[in-house]
Amino acid sequence: MESAEIVARITPIVREVFDDESIVVDRQLTAADVDGWDSLNHIRLIVSVERAFGLKFTALETGKLKNVGEFVD
């Protein structure tokens, strides 16, 4: 699956977790760019993406993520 396809699948998840349909998700998006992106919502996002894609991230992997692009990769 290509990066753009993954971003397209993650976009509705991000919007649902943060309850904001106006969020524009791209590879450069960071937690600082989204109101309400705190540690609890970060975990909610990770779990939602894991469910949607059928995969599991380690705590080490999620702790190193700096932006959506790294998440997608």
PDB file as gemmi writes it, atoms N, CA and C in Angstrom:
CRYST1    1.000    1.000    1.000  90.00  90.00  90.00 P 1                      
ATOM      1  N   MET A   1       0.846  -1.175   0.000  1.00  0.00           N  
ATOM      2  CA  MET A   1       0.000   0.000   0.000  1.00  0.00           C  
ATOM      3  C   MET A   1       0.894   1.242   0.000  1.00  0.00           C  
ATOM      4  N   GLU A   2       0.540   2.196  -0.824  1.00  0.00           N  
ATOM      5  CA  GLU A   2       1.340   3.406  -0.930  1.00  0.00           C  
ATOM      6  C   GLU A   2       1.027   4.393   0.187  1.00  0.00           C  
ATOM      7  N   SER A   3       1.961   5.280   0.420  1.00  0.00           N  
ATOM      8  CA  SER A   3       1.848   6.266   1.489  1.00  0.00           C  
ATOM      9  C   SER A   3       0.559   7.077   1.394  1.00  0.00           C  
ATOM     10  N   ALA A   4       0.214   7.542   0.208  1.00  0.00           N  
ATOM     11  CA  ALA A   4      -0.993   8.359   0.035  1.00  0.00           C  
ATOM     12  C   ALA A   4      -2.251   7.573   0.388  1.00  0.00           C  
ATOM     13  N   GLU A   5      -2.257   6.288   0.067  1.00  0.00           N  
ATOM     14  CA  GLU A   5      -3.398   5.442   0.405  1.00  0.00           C  
ATOM     15  C   GLU A   5      -3.533   5.285   1.922  1.00  0.00           C  
ATOM     16  N   ILE A   6      -2.407   5.120   2.580  1.00  0.00           N  
ATOM     17  CA  ILE A   6      -2.416   4.967   4.035  1.00  0.00           C  
ATOM     18  C   ILE A   6      -2.893   6.255   4.699  1.00  0.00           C  
ATOM     19  N   VAL A   7      -2.389   7.386   4.242  1.00  0.00           N  
ATOM     20  CA  VAL A   7      -2.830   8.684   4.786  1.00  0.00           C  
ATOM     21  C   VAL A   7      -4.335   8.832   4.581  1.00  0.00           C  
ATOM     22  N   ALA A   8      -4.837   8.438   3.419  1.00  0.00           N  
ATOM     23  CA  ALA A   8      -6.274   8.529   3.140  1.00  0.00           C  
ATOM     24  C   ALA A   8      -7.078   7.653   4.102  1.00  0.00           C  
ATOM     25  N   ARG A   9      -6.549   6.492   4.466  1.00  0.00           N  
ATOM     26  CA  ARG A   9      -7.250   5.608   5.415  1.00  0.00           C  
ATOM     27  C   ARG A   9      -7.130   6.110   6.852  1.00  0.00           C  
ATOM     28  N   ILE A  10      -6.044   6.789   7.166  1.00  0.00           N  
ATOM     29  CA  ILE A  10      -5.841   7.300   8.524  1.00  0.00           C  
ATOM     30  C   ILE A  10      -6.663   8.577   8.765  1.00  0.00           C  
ATOM     31  N   THR A  11      -6.891   9.352   7.742  1.00  0.00           N  
ATOM     32  CA  THR A  11      -7.578  10.638   7.892  1.00  0.00           C  
ATOM     33  C   THR A  11      -8.905  10.536   8.652  1.00  0.00           C  
ATOM     34  N   PRO A  12      -9.827   9.652   8.263  1.00  0.00           N  
ATOM     35  CA  PRO A  12     -11.082   9.590   9.019  1.00  0.00           C  
ATOM     36  C   PRO A  12     -10.890   9.119  10.461  1.00  0.00           C  
ATOM     37  N   ILE A  13      -9.863   8.320  10.700  1.00  0.00           N  
ATOM     38  CA  ILE A  13      -9.573   7.860  12.060  1.00  0.00           C  
ATOM     39  C   ILE A  13      -9.117   9.030  12.914  1.00  0.00           C  
ATOM     40  N   VAL A  14      -8.211   9.832  12.389  1.00  0.00           N  
ATOM     41  CA  VAL A  14      -7.721  11.009  13.111  1.00  0.00           C  
ATOM     42  C   VAL A  14      -8.877  11.960  13.399  1.00  0.00           C  
ATOM     43  N   ARG A  15      -9.695  12.202  12.405  1.00  0.00           N  
ATOM     44  CA  ARG A  15     -10.824  13.116  12.575  1.00  0.00           C  
ATOM     45  C   ARG A  15     -11.807  12.606  13.626  1.00  0.00           C  
ATOM     46  N   GLU A  16     -12.018  11.294  13.671  1.00  0.00           N  
ATOM     47  CA  GLU A  16     -12.927  10.732  14.671  1.00  0.00           C  
ATOM     48  C   GLU A  16     -12.335  10.808  16.075  1.00  0.00           C  
ATOM     49  N   VAL A  17     -11.076  10.430  16.219  1.00  0.00           N  
ATOM     50  CA  VAL A  17     -10.435  10.454  17.538  1.00  0.00           C  
ATOM     51  C   VAL A  17     -10.446  11.858  18.129  1.00  0.00           C  
ATOM     52  N   PHE A  18     -10.167  12.855  17.309  1.00  0.00           N  
ATOM     53  CA  PHE A  18     -10.096  14.232  17.796  1.00  0.00           C  
ATOM     54  C   PHE A  18     -11.395  15.004  17.589  1.00  0.00           C  
ATOM     55  N   ASP A  19     -12.417  14.324  17.074  1.00  0.00           N  
ATOM     56  CA  ASP A  19     -13.738  14.910  16.877  1.00  0.00           C  
ATOM     57  C   ASP A  19     -13.651  16.244  16.145  1.00  0.00           C  
ATOM     58  N   ASP A  20     -12.929  16.211  15.014  1.00  0.00           N  
ATOM     59  CA  ASP A  20     -12.714  17.434  14.236  1.00  0.00           C  
ATOM     60  C   ASP A  20     -12.601  17.070  12.754  1.00  0.00           C  
ATOM     61  N   GLU A  21     -13.670  17.297  12.025  1.00  0.00           N  
ATOM     62  CA  GLU A  21     -13.704  16.971  10.593  1.00  0.00           C  
ATOM     63  C   GLU A  21     -12.828  17.892   9.744  1.00  0.00           C  
ATOM     64  N   SER A  22     -12.342  18.974  10.326  1.00  0.00           N  
ATOM     65  CA  SER A  22     -11.553  19.930   9.538  1.00  0.00           C  
ATOM     66  C   SER A  22     -10.058  19.602   9.528  1.00  0.00           C  
ATOM     67  N   ILE A  23      -9.639  18.599  10.285  1.00  0.00           N  
ATOM     68  CA  ILE A  23      -8.205  18.263  10.324  1.00  0.00           C  
ATOM     69  C   ILE A  23      -7.756  17.782   8.955  1.00  0.00           C  
ATOM     70  N   VAL A  24      -6.692  18.385   8.458  1.00  0.00           N  
ATOM     71  CA  VAL A  24      -6.084  17.975   7.195  1.00  0.00           C  
ATOM     72  C   VAL A  24      -4.871  17.119   7.553  1.00  0.00           C  
ATOM     73  N   VAL A  25      -4.964  15.843   7.221  1.00  0.00           N  
ATOM     74  CA  VAL A  25      -3.896  14.913   7.571  1.00  0.00           C  
ATOM     75  C   VAL A  25      -2.932  14.799   6.407  1.00  0.00           C  
ATOM     76  N   ASP A  26      -1.663  15.060   6.688  1.00  0.00           N  
ATOM     77  CA  ASP A  26      -0.598  14.849   5.717  1.00  0.00           C  
ATOM     78  C   ASP A  26       0.614  14.314   6.466  1.00  0.00           C  
ATOM     79  N   ARG A  27       1.654  14.019   5.760  1.00  0.00           N  
ATOM     80  CA  ARG A  27       2.833  13.389   6.364  1.00  0.00           C  
ATOM     81  C   ARG A  27       3.524  14.284   7.383  1.00  0.00           C  
ATOM     82  N   GLN A  28       3.351  15.587   7.296  1.00  0.00           N  
ATOM     83  CA  GLN A  28       4.026  16.511   8.197  1.00  0.00           C  
ATOM     84  C   GLN A  28       3.228  16.809   9.467  1.00  0.00           C  
ATOM     85  N   LEU A  29       1.981  16.346   9.551  1.00  0.00           N  
ATOM     86  CA  LEU A  29       1.125  16.636  10.703  1.00  0.00           C  
ATOM     87  C   LEU A  29       1.740  16.088  11.992  1.00  0.00           C  
ATOM     88  N   THR A  30       1.777  16.940  13.033  1.00  0.00           N  
ATOM     89  CA  THR A  30       2.304  16.534  14.336  1.00  0.00           C  
ATOM     90  C   THR A  30       1.247  16.768  15.408  1.00  0.00           C  
ATOM     91  N   ALA A  31       1.501  16.255  16.595  1.00  0.00           N  
ATOM     92  CA  ALA A  31       0.591  16.445  17.725  1.00  0.00           C  
ATOM     93  C   ALA A  31       0.394  17.931  18.014  1.00  0.00           C  
ATOM     94  N   ALA A  32       1.435  18.719  17.848  1.00  0.00           N  
ATOM     95  CA  ALA A  32       1.351  20.155  18.118  1.00  0.00           C  
ATOM     96  C   ALA A  32       0.380  20.867  17.174  1.00  0.00           C  
ATOM     97  N   ASP A  33       0.075  20.247  16.036  1.00  0.00           N  
ATOM     98  CA  ASP A  33      -0.812  20.849  15.047  1.00  0.00           C  
ATOM     99  C   ASP A  33      -2.296  20.621  15.340  1.00  0.00           C  
ATOM    100  N   VAL A  34      -2.600  19.737  16.298  1.00  0.00           N  
ATOM    101  CA  VAL A  34      -3.990  19.336  16.536  1.00  0.00           C  
ATOM    102  C   VAL A  34      -4.395  19.665  17.969  1.00  0.00           C  
ATOM    103  N   ASP A  35      -5.437  20.481  18.107  1.00  0.00           N  
ATOM    104  CA  ASP A  35      -5.961  20.780  19.443  1.00  0.00           C  
ATOM    105  C   ASP A  35      -6.447  19.490  20.088  1.00  0.00           C  
ATOM    106  N   GLY A  36      -6.077  19.294  21.336  1.00  0.00           N  
ATOM    107  CA  GLY A  36      -6.540  18.124  22.070  1.00  0.00           C  
ATOM    108  C   GLY A  36      -5.706  16.874  21.882  1.00  0.00           C  
ATOM    109  N   TRP A  37      -4.592  16.986  21.161  1.00  0.00           N  
ATOM    110  CA  TRP A  37      -3.741  15.808  20.976  1.00  0.00           C  
ATOM    111  C   TRP A  37      -2.858  15.677  22.208  1.00  0.00           C  
ATOM    112  N   ASP A  38      -3.380  14.966  23.181  1.00  0.00           N  
ATOM    113  CA  ASP A  38      -2.650  14.716  24.416  1.00  0.00           C  
ATOM    114  C   ASP A  38      -2.297  13.230  24.476  1.00  0.00           C  
ATOM    115  N   SER A  39      -1.740  12.793  25.594  1.00  0.00           N  
ATOM    116  CA  SER A  39      -1.281  11.406  25.692  1.00  0.00           C  
ATOM    117  C   SER A  39      -2.435  10.407  25.591  1.00  0.00           C  
ATOM    118  N   LEU A  40      -3.582  10.741  26.167  1.00  0.00           N  
ATOM    119  CA  LEU A  40      -4.729   9.831  26.091  1.00  0.00           C  
ATOM    120  C   LEU A  40      -5.228   9.700  24.656  1.00  0.00           C  
ATOM    121  N   ASN A  41      -5.373  10.818  23.964  1.00  0.00           N  
ATOM    122  CA  ASN A  41      -5.822  10.756  22.571  1.00  0.00           C  
ATOM    123  C   ASN A  41      -4.765  10.130  21.672  1.00  0.00           C  
ATOM    124  N   HIS A  42      -3.513  10.259  22.023  1.00  0.00           N  
ATOM    125  CA  HIS A  42      -2.452   9.605  21.259  1.00  0.00           C  
ATOM    126  C   HIS A  42      -2.644   8.087  21.324  1.00  0.00           C  
ATOM    127  N   ILE A  43      -2.917   7.579  22.518  1.00  0.00           N  
ATOM    128  CA  ILE A  43      -3.143   6.138  22.682  1.00  0.00           C  
ATOM    129  C   ILE A  43      -4.407   5.721  21.940  1.00  0.00           C  
ATOM    130  N   ARG A  44      -5.461   6.517  22.036  1.00  0.00           N  
ATOM    131  CA  ARG A  44      -6.697   6.213  21.303  1.00  0.00           C  
ATOM    132  C   ARG A  44      -6.432   6.143  19.796  1.00  0.00           C  
ATOM    133  N   LEU A  45      -5.617   7.054  19.299  1.00  0.00           N  
ATOM    134  CA  LEU A  45      -5.282   7.059  17.873  1.00  0.00           C  
ATOM    135  C   LEU A  45      -4.506   5.799  17.492  1.00  0.00           C  
ATOM    136  N   ILE A  46      -3.507   5.462  18.289  1.00  0.00           N  
ATOM    137  CA  ILE A  46      -2.699   4.272  18.006  1.00  0.00           C  
ATOM    138  C   ILE A  46      -3.585   3.028  17.974  1.00  0.00           C  
ATOM    139  N   VAL A  47      -4.426   2.869  18.987  1.00  0.00           N  
ATOM    140  CA  VAL A  47      -5.298   1.692  19.063  1.00  0.00           C  
ATOM    141  C   VAL A  47      -6.267   1.654  17.879  1.00  0.00           C  
ATOM    142  N   SER A  48      -6.814   2.784  17.516  1.00  0.00           N  
ATOM    143  CA  SER A  48      -7.747   2.841  16.379  1.00  0.00           C  
ATOM    144  C   SER A  48      -7.066   2.467  15.073  1.00  0.00           C  
ATOM    145  N   VAL A  49      -5.855   2.943  14.881  1.00  0.00           N  
ATOM    146  CA  VAL A  49      -5.111   2.606  13.659  1.00  0.00           C  
ATOM    147  C   VAL A  49      -4.723   1.122  13.670  1.00  0.00           C  
ATOM    148  N   GLU A  50      -4.311   0.619  14.823  1.00  0.00           N  
ATOM    149  CA  GLU A  50      -3.975  -0.805  14.922  1.00  0.00           C  
ATOM    150  C   GLU A  50      -5.172  -1.665  14.515  1.00  0.00           C  
ATOM    151  N   ARG A  51      -6.339  -1.317  15.003  1.00  0.00           N  
ATOM    152  CA  ARG A  51      -7.558  -2.076  14.659  1.00  0.00           C  
ATOM    153  C   ARG A  51      -7.873  -1.973  13.173  1.00  0.00           C  
ATOM    154  N   ALA A  52      -7.784  -0.783  12.633  1.00  0.00           N  
ATOM    155  CA  ALA A  52      -8.132  -0.566  11.227  1.00  0.00           C  
ATOM    156  C   ALA A  52      -7.200  -1.302  10.274  1.00  0.00           C  
ATOM    157  N   PHE A  53      -5.924  -1.404  10.657  1.00  0.00           N  
ATOM    158  CA  PHE A  53      -4.937  -2.010   9.764  1.00  0.00           C  
ATOM    159  C   PHE A  53      -4.555  -3.426  10.174  1.00  0.00           C  
ATOM    160  N   GLY A  54      -5.076  -3.898  11.309  1.00  0.00           N  
ATOM    161  CA  GLY A  54      -4.778  -5.252  11.751  1.00  0.00           C  
ATOM    162  C   GLY A  54      -3.323  -5.451  12.117  1.00  0.00           C  
ATOM    163  N   LEU A  55      -2.746  -4.494  12.832  1.00  0.00           N  
ATOM    164  CA  LEU A  55      -1.346  -4.606  13.237  1.00  0.00           C  
ATOM    165  C   LEU A  55      -1.183  -4.141  14.669  1.00  0.00           C  
ATOM    166  N   LYS A  56       0.020  -4.272  15.191  1.00  0.00           N  
ATOM    167  CA  LYS A  56       0.303  -3.898  16.579  1.00  0.00           C  
ATOM    168  C   LYS A  56       1.633  -3.161  16.629  1.00  0.00           C  
ATOM    169  N   PHE A  57       1.628  -1.984  17.260  1.00  0.00           N  
ATOM    170  CA  PHE A  57       2.848  -1.206  17.463  1.00  0.00           C  
ATOM    171  C   PHE A  57       3.385  -1.478  18.857  1.00  0.00           C  
ATOM    172  N   THR A  58       4.692  -1.434  18.999  1.00  0.00           N  
ATOM    173  CA  THR A  58       5.288  -1.540  20.325  1.00  0.00           C  
ATOM    174  C   THR A  58       5.327  -0.153  20.948  1.00  0.00           C  
ATOM    175  N   ALA A  59       5.490  -0.118  22.266  1.00  0.00           N  
ATOM    176  CA  ALA A  59       5.602   1.167  22.960  1.00  0.00           C  
ATOM    177  C   ALA A  59       6.813   1.939  22.444  1.00  0.00           C  
ATOM    178  N   LEU A  60       7.895   1.240  22.162  1.00  0.00           N  
ATOM    179  CA  LEU A  60       9.103   1.880  21.641  1.00  0.00           C  
ATOM    180  C   LEU A  60       8.826   2.535  20.287  1.00  0.00           C  
ATOM    181  N   GLU A  61       8.104   1.835  19.415  1.00  0.00           N  
ATOM    182  CA  GLU A  61       7.776   2.392  18.101  1.00  0.00           C  
ATOM    183  C   GLU A  61       6.917   3.648  18.230  1.00  0.00           C  
ATOM    184  N   THR A  62       5.887   3.587  19.053  1.00  0.00           N  
ATOM    185  CA  THR A  62       4.992   4.732  19.170  1.00  0.00           C  
ATOM    186  C   THR A  62       5.662   5.908  19.869  1.00  0.00           C  
ATOM    187  N   GLY A  63       6.617   5.642  20.740  1.00  0.00           N  
ATOM    188  CA  GLY A  63       7.320   6.710  21.437  1.00  0.00           C  
ATOM    189  C   GLY A  63       8.270   7.492  20.548  1.00  0.00           C  
ATOM    190  N   LYS A  64       8.691   6.887  19.450  1.00  0.00           N  
ATOM    191  CA  LYS A  64       9.641   7.530  18.544  1.00  0.00           C  
ATOM    192  C   LYS A  64       8.977   8.341  17.429  1.00  0.00           C  
ATOM    193  N   LEU A  65       7.667   8.214  17.276  1.00  0.00           N  
ATOM    194  CA  LEU A  65       6.975   8.878  16.168  1.00  0.00           C  
ATOM    195  C   LEU A  65       6.964  10.392  16.346  1.00  0.00           C  
ATOM    196  N   LYS A  66       7.397  11.094  15.318  1.00  0.00           N  
ATOM    197  CA  LYS A  66       7.454  12.554  15.365  1.00  0.00           C  
ATOM    198  C   LYS A  66       6.360  13.204  14.538  1.00  0.00           C  
ATOM    199  N   ASN A  67       5.840  12.481  13.538  1.00  0.00           N  
ATOM    200  CA  ASN A  67       4.778  13.025  12.685  1.00  0.00           C  
ATOM    201  C   ASN A  67       4.023  11.884  12.009  1.00  0.00           C  
ATOM    202  N   VAL A  68       2.970  12.222  11.298  1.00  0.00           N  
ATOM    203  CA  VAL A  68       2.158  11.219  10.643  1.00  0.00           C  
ATOM    204  C   VAL A  68       2.974  10.453   9.601  1.00  0.00           C  
ATOM    205  N   GLY A  69       3.894  11.122   8.940  1.00  0.00           N  
ATOM    206  CA  GLY A  69       4.724  10.455   7.934  1.00  0.00           C  
ATOM    207  C   GLY A  69       5.497   9.288   8.520  1.00  0.00           C  
ATOM    208  N   GLU A  70       6.064   9.471   9.709  1.00  0.00           N  
ATOM    209  CA  GLU A  70       6.781   8.371  10.358  1.00  0.00           C  
ATOM    210  C   GLU A  70       5.818   7.266  10.766  1.00  0.00           C  
ATOM    211  N   PHE A  71       4.619   7.644  11.177  1.00  0.00           N  
ATOM    212  CA  PHE A  71       3.588   6.682  11.530  1.00  0.00           C  
ATOM    213  C   PHE A  71       3.217   5.838  10.312  1.00  0.00           C  
ATOM    214  N   VAL A  72       3.038   6.483   9.179  1.00  0.00           N  
ATOM    215  CA  VAL A  72       2.680   5.813   7.937  1.00  0.00           C  
ATOM    216  C   VAL A  72       3.791   4.857   7.506  1.00  0.00           C  
ATOM    217  N   ASP A  73       5.019   5.309   7.591  1.00  0.00           N  
ATOM    218  CA  ASP A  73       6.153   4.460   7.180  1.00  0.00           C  
ATOM    219  C   ASP A  73       6.211   3.204   8.014  1.00  0.00           C  
TER     220      ASP A  73                                                      
END                                                                             
